[in-house]
Amino acid sequence: MKITILSRSASISSTKRLVEAGRARGHQVRVLNPVRVEMHLDGQRANLYYRRRKLSPCDVVIPRIAQSINNYGLAVVNQFAMCGVPLVNTARAIAESRNKLRSLQLLSAHGIDIPATVMARDAADLKAMVGLVGGVPVLVKLLQGQEKHGVMVCESLQSLEAALEAILGLGHNLVVQQYVQNSGQDVRVLVVGGHAVAAVRRRPRFGRLSYTLNRGARLEGIELTEPQRLAAEKTASLVGLEVAAVDLLAVPEGKAKVFEVNSSPALPEMEAATGLDLASIIIQRAEELAAGGPRVGLPEPEPMIPPRRKRASKASAGEG
């Protein structure tokens, strides 16, 4: 099978693991930088080029689109779909997970427990609504922030007001969310093909906000409770992600509040903590999708252009 991984660099640790796992299973794997991909449309055809050379066909695409190139990267993912190539994560699902406001609305509408959240465009309105999330301290989260950025804690109404005015003044959209002080109970679940395949509890470094689950945390493999497993699997299915990291806050009685969904989760750290070959599990799911297996979540629109399955020459761009 020919696998294409969309990633800014083959040296990124998670991308490297996917390449290793794919080749270990006998596949041809190439890594393409999405910003180097050129697209052509004329109402009848959809073509893809890499550094001005037409791309040879592939059997499946694994997108790992960085937030910094989100718009162009998702257009590239969508172009592959228009050419009839199966995608591990679709552009629509990735975009849904990246929009924190819409993903929270989606989860809440389907009965997924989330931390209490208020949303508004005016700083005075948000400040007045803080009581609805239990009062300060609260979390202020940028709606388009990256996993390791865009989250702050405000411990007083004065600090909240200053933060809101500064952030909204810069044109950023945000939400104010309940701050669940539950140190050591933050859980990340890797869901592949609608099934929770691994879970870790993350203990942050001293002095860091546990809610952000960012770098420096110590990971510990754990067994999920049934409510936690169901919450993670339903979340990934609702968003439409075949591969997703679902971040939970563990609450009493083994239940969970979902607060984040990530479409390009880091793999080596979770593999080290759980002892599982997670990259190979993702490759196996890519194999199933390439063979026409059913997807999780809502069906995607049919491709505009029927796939062309011509044998590529060795001189075609992007081989290997």
C-alpha positions in Angstrom: 0.0 0.0 0.0 1.1 3.6 -0.7 0.6 5.9 2.3 1.0 9.7 2.3 1.5 11.5 5.5 0.9 15.3 5.5 3.3 16.8 8.0 5.7 19.8 8.1 8.7 17.5 8.5 9.6 13.9 8.5 11.8 14.5 11.5 8.8 15.4 13.8 8.7 12.5 16.4 5.1 11.5 15.8 5.5 11.6 12.0 8.7 9.6 12.3 6.9 6.9 14.3 4.1 6.6 11.7 6.7 6.3 8.9 8.5 3.5 10.9 5.3 1.7 11.6 4.1 1.9 8.0 7.3 0.6 6.6 7.5 -2.2 9.2 4.1 -3.4 7.8 5.5 -3.4 4.3 4.0 -0.2 2.9 5.6 2.6 0.9 5.4 5.8 3.0 6.1 9.3 1.8 5.9 12.5 3.9 4.7 15.7 2.2 4.9 19.2 3.6 1.4 20.6 3.0 2.7 24.0 2.2 4.7 22.6 -0.7 1.6 21.0 -2.2 0.0 22.9 -5.1 -3.6 22.4 -6.2 -5.4 22.7 -9.6 -9.1 22.9 -10.2 -11.0 23.6 -13.4 -14.5 22.4 -12.7 -13.8 19.0 -14.2 -10.6 17.8 -12.6 -8.8 18.1 -9.3 -5.0 17.7 -9.5 -2.2 17.8 -6.9 1.4 18.8 -7.5 4.4 18.8 -5.2 7.1 21.4 -6.0 5.5 21.7 -9.4 5.6 18.0 -10.2 2.4 16.1 -10.4 1.9 13.8 -7.5 1.7 10.0 -8.1 -1.4 8.3 -6.7 -1.6 6.9 -3.2 -4.0 4.6 -1.3 -4.6 6.6 1.8 -3.6 9.9 3.5 -2.8 10.5 7.2 -3.1 14.2 7.8 -1.1 15.9 10.6 -1.8 19.5 9.9 -0.1 22.1 12.2 -2.2 24.9 13.6 0.1 27.4 12.0 -0.9 26.3 8.5 -4.4 25.3 9.3 -6.3 27.0 6.5 -4.0 26.0 3.7 -3.3 22.5 5.2 -7.0 21.7 5.3 -7.5 22.8 1.7 -4.8 20.3 0.8 -6.5 17.6 2.8 -9.8 18.4 1.1 -8.2 18.3 -2.4 -7.0 14.7 -1.7 -10.7 13.9 -0.8 -11.9 15.4 -4.1 -9.4 13.2 -5.9 -11.1 10.2 -4.2 -8.3 9.3 -1.8 -9.4 7.9 1.6 -8.4 10.1 4.5 -7.7 9.0 8.1 -9.0 12.3 9.4 -11.1 14.5 7.0 -10.7 18.2 6.7 -14.2 18.8 8.1 -13.5 16.7 11.2 -10.1 18.4 11.8 -11.7 21.9 11.4 -14.4 20.9 13.9 -11.9 19.8 16.5 -9.9 23.0 16.0 -12.9 25.3 16.7 -13.3 25.0 20.4 -16.6 26.9 20.5 -18.2 24.7 17.9 -16.9 21.5 19.3 -18.1 22.4 22.8 -21.5 23.2 21.4 -21.6 19.9 19.5 -20.6 17.9 22.6 -23.0 19.7 24.9 -25.9 19.2 22.4 -25.3 15.5 22.4 -25.2 15.1 26.2 -21.4 14.9 26.7 -20.5 16.4 30.1 -18.2 19.4 29.7 -16.9 22.0 32.2 -19.4 24.9 32.6 -18.6 27.4 29.9 -19.7 31.0 29.0 -19.2 32.7 25.6 -19.7 36.3 24.5 -17.9 38.9 22.5 -18.0 41.7 25.0 -15.7 41.8 28.1 -18.4 43.3 30.4 -20.8 40.5 29.4 -18.3 37.8 30.1 -17.4 39.3 33.4 -21.1 39.4 34.4 -21.5 35.8 33.4 -18.7 34.4 35.5 -21.1 33.3 38.2 -22.6 30.8 35.8 -19.4 28.8 35.8 -19.0 28.9 39.6 -17.1 32.2 40.0 -13.3 32.8 40.0 -10.9 31.3 39.5 -11.8 30.6 35.9 -10.0 29.6 32.7 -9.8 31.9 29.8 -9.2 30.0 26.5 -8.6 31.3 23.0 -11.0 29.6 20.6 -8.3 29.0 18.0 -5.4 28.5 20.4 -2.9 25.6 20.0 -2.8 22.8 22.5 0.2 24.2 24.3 -0.9 27.8 24.2 -4.0 29.9 24.6 -5.0 29.0 28.1 -4.7 31.2 31.2 -6.2 31.1 34.7 -7.6 34.3 36.3 -8.0 34.2 40.1 -9.8 37.5 40.6 -12.4 39.5 38.8 -9.8 42.3 38.4 -7.4 40.0 36.6 -10.2 38.5 34.6 -11.4 42.0 33.4 -7.9 43.0 32.4 -7.3 39.7 30.5 -10.6 39.9 28.7 -10.1 43.5 27.5 -6.6 42.8 26.3 -7.5 39.6 24.4 -10.7 40.8 22.9 -9.0 44.1 22.0 -6.5 42.1 19.9 -9.4 40.5 18.0 -9.2 37.1 19.5 -12.3 35.1 20.3 -12.4 33.2 23.6 -14.5 31.3 26.2 -14.5 31.5 30.0 -14.6 28.1 31.6 -15.0 26.5 35.0 -11.7 25.8 36.6 -11.9 22.3 38.0 -9.1 22.1 40.6 -8.4 18.4 40.2 -4.6 18.2 40.1 -3.3 14.8 38.9 -6.7 13.7 37.4 -6.3 15.0 33.9 -6.6 12.1 31.4 -5.8 11.8 27.7 -7.5 9.1 25.7 -6.3 8.0 22.3 -9.3 6.9 20.2 -8.7 5.1 16.9 -11.5 4.0 14.6 -14.1 4.7 17.3 -12.3 2.7 20.0 -10.3 3.9 23.0 -7.0 2.1 22.5 -4.8 3.8 25.2 -5.1 6.3 28.1 -2.7 8.2 30.3 -3.0 10.4 33.4 -0.8 13.4 33.1 0.8 15.0 36.1 2.2 18.5 35.3 5.4 19.9 36.5 5.2 21.8 39.7 3.9 25.3 39.2 2.2 24.6 35.9 -1.5 24.7 35.4 -2.8 21.2 35.3 -5.7 22.0 33.0 -3.5 22.8 30.0 -1.9 19.3 30.0 1.1 20.8 28.2 4.7 19.7 27.9 6.7 18.7 30.9 4.0 16.6 32.4 4.7 13.1 33.6 2.6 10.5 31.9 1.2 7.4 33.6 -0.7 4.6 31.7 -4.1 4.0 33.3 -7.2 1.8 32.9 -10.3 3.8 32.0 -13.6 3.5 33.8 -16.5 2.6 31.6 -18.0 6.2 31.7 -14.6 7.7 30.7 -14.2 5.2 27.8 -17.7 5.9 26.5 -17.3 9.7 26.8 -14.0 9.6 24.8 -15.4 7.3 22.1 -18.6 9.2 21.7 -16.7 12.5 21.5 -14.4 11.3 18.7 -17.3 9.9 16.8 -19.4 13.1 17.1 -16.5 15.2 15.8 -15.9 12.6 13.1 -12.2 11.9 13.9 -10.8 8.5 13.1 -7.7 9.4 15.2 -8.2 11.7 18.1 -6.8 12.5 21.5 -9.7 13.3 23.9 -8.8 15.2 27.0 -10.9 14.5 30.1 -11.1 15.8 33.6 -11.7 12.9 36.0 -14.6 13.6 38.4 -16.1 11.5 41.2 -17.6 8.1 40.6 -15.3 7.4 37.7 -17.1 9.9 35.4 -15.4 12.5 33.2 -15.8 16.0 31.7 -14.5 16.4 28.2 -12.7 19.7 27.6 -10.5 19.2 24.5 -10.2 17.2 21.3 -7.0 17.0 19.3 -6.7 15.7 15.8 -2.9 15.3 15.6 -1.9 13.8 19.0 1.7 13.3 20.0 2.5 9.5 19.9 6.0 8.8 21.4 5.1 10.0 24.9 1.9 8.0 25.1 3.7 4.9 23.7 6.4 5.2 26.3 3.9 5.5 29.1 1.6 2.7 28.0 4.1 0.3 26.3 1.8 0.1 23.3 2.7 0.5 19.6 0.1 3.2 18.9 1.6 4.2 15.5 1.0 0.6 14.2 -2.6 0.8 15.4 -3.1 4.0 13.4 -1.5 2.4 10.3 -3.9 -0.6 10.7 -6.8 1.8 10.7 -5.4 3.5 7.6 -5.3 0.0 6.0 -9.0 -0.6 6.8 -10.0 2.8 5.4 -8.0 2.2 2.2 -9.8 -1.1 1.8 -13.2 0.7 1.9 -14.0 0.1 5.6 -16.8 2.2 7.2 -15.9 5.5 8.9 -16.8 6.7 12.3 -19.2 9.7 12.6 -21.2 11.3 9.8 -20.5 10.2 6.2 -18.4 12.6 4.1 -19.7 14.0 0.8 -18.9 11.9 -2.3 -15.8 13.1 -4.2 -16.3 15.3 -7.2 -13.7 13.6 -9.2 -13.6 9.7 -9.5 -10.2 8.4 -8.3 -7.6 7.5 -10.9 -5.8 4.3 -9.9 -3.0 4.4 -12.6 0.3 2.8 -11.7 2.9 5.5 -10.9 6.3 5.6 -12.5 9.4 5.7 -10.3 10.1 9.2 -11.5 6.9 10.5 -10.1 7.2 13.2 -7.4 7.2 12.4 -3.7 8.1 8.7 -3.8 9.4 7.0 -0.7 
